[in-house]
Amino acid sequence: MLRLCYTSRMSHSAVIHARIDSSTKEATERILNSLGLTPTEAIRLFYRQIAMRGEFPLELRVPNSLTAATLSKADRGEDVERFASV
């Protein structure tokens, strides 16, 4: 669950509070750290992209039923093929 709460602190800045589950937060922060970004910098970058583009900067899709079922099985480790090399 993600909830945003905006609080204006000064005329030129605002604070965003977001709640996110701990496992998503930890996994995301590991990736951001490897890129040399803090969570705050990533959120600023995300917001700037929305403002610059005038739209959401990522393509969001809902998978069809076959893809959803396949992804769900893979999450459970069912019908997953493993290979020794590419």
C-alpha positions, -999 to +999 in steps of 0.1 A: +000+000+000+013+034-009-002+066+006+012+100-001+007+130+022+018+164+010+028+191+035+040+224+024+070+235+045+082+266+026+070+284-004+096+265-026+095+230-012+071+204+000+074+171+019+060+138+007+053+110+032+048+075+017+041+042+033+054+011+016+059-025+027+094-031+042+105-058+017+098-036-013+116-007+004+147-028+012+149-043-023+144-009-039+170+008-017+196-019-025+191-011-062+191+027-057+223+024-036+240+005-064+231+033-087+244+059-062+209+073-056+191+080-023+153+073-021+147+111-020+168+116-052+148+088-069+115+103-060+127+138-072+138+122-105+105+105-108+085+136-102+107+157-125+101+131-153+063+134-148+065+172-148+087+173-179+067+147-199+033+158-188+024+122-183+034+091-163+069+082-174+064+044-174+042+022-194+018+004-172+000-027-184-024-053-170-012-087-181-037-109-199-050-140-181-024-164-195+005-141-186-009-135-152-013-172-145+022-179-158+037-151-136+018-164-106+031-200-112+067-187-116+063-168-083+054-201-066+083-219-084+060-240-105+068-250-141+101-231-140+129-242-163+164-237-152+195-238-174+232-241-167+242-214-192+226-189-216 
